[in-house]
């Protein structure tokens, strides 16, 4: 049981969730300044979590 791999999977799922939430907010936006700020924040966090999770899963060796 590799904790790094599990944590990488959790980060990847959080990143996917953040990107999906960004897409939902984008679809329902009216163009106000608050909507744009939330799009940027959720989008950047989603991308960072997704990339770090994928990187952690790829670089962790599978030892039994």
C-alpha positions as CSV (number, residue, x, y, z in Angstrom):
1,X,0.0,0.0,0.0
2,X,1.7,3.1,-1.2
3,X,0.6,6.3,0.4
4,X,2.1,8.5,-2.3
5,X,0.1,6.8,-5.0
6,X,-3.1,7.1,-3.0
7,X,-2.5,10.8,-2.3
8,X,-1.7,11.3,-6.1
9,X,-5.0,9.7,-7.0
10,X,-6.9,11.9,-4.5
11,X,-5.1,15.0,-5.9
12,X,-6.0,13.9,-9.4
13,X,-9.7,13.5,-8.5
14,X,-9.7,16.9,-6.8
15,X,-8.2,18.4,-9.9
16,X,-10.8,16.9,-12.1
17,X,-13.6,18.0,-9.8
18,X,-12.1,21.6,-9.8
19,X,-12.0,21.6,-13.6
20,X,-15.6,20.4,-13.9
21,X,-16.8,23.0,-11.4
22,X,-15.0,25.6,-13.4
23,X,-16.8,24.5,-16.5
24,X,-20.2,24.6,-14.7
25,X,-19.4,28.1,-13.4
26,X,-18.3,29.2,-16.9
27,X,-21.6,27.9,-18.4
28,X,-23.7,29.8,-15.9
29,X,-21.7,33.0,-15.8
30,X,-23.2,36.4,-16.5
31,X,-19.8,38.1,-17.0
32,X,-19.6,40.0,-13.7
33,X,-16.2,40.6,-12.1
34,X,-16.9,38.1,-9.2
35,X,-17.7,35.3,-11.7
36,X,-14.5,35.9,-13.6
37,X,-12.4,35.8,-10.4
38,X,-14.0,32.6,-9.3
39,X,-13.4,31.0,-12.7
40,X,-9.7,31.9,-12.6
41,X,-9.2,30.7,-9.0
42,X,-11.0,27.4,-9.4
43,X,-9.4,26.8,-12.8
44,X,-5.9,27.4,-11.6
45,X,-6.4,25.2,-8.5
46,X,-8.0,22.4,-10.6
47,X,-5.0,22.5,-13.0
48,X,-2.4,22.5,-10.2
49,X,-4.1,19.6,-8.3
50,X,-4.5,17.6,-11.5
51,X,-1.0,18.0,-12.7
52,X,0.6,17.4,-9.3
53,X,-1.6,14.3,-8.8
54,X,-0.7,12.8,-12.2
55,X,3.0,13.6,-11.6
56,X,2.9,11.9,-8.2
57,X,1.3,8.8,-9.6
58,X,3.7,8.6,-12.6
59,X,6.9,9.1,-10.6
60,X,6.1,6.8,-7.6
61,X,7.6,3.3,-8.0
62,X,5.3,0.4,-7.3
63,X,7.1,-1.7,-4.6
64,X,5.6,-4.7,-3.0
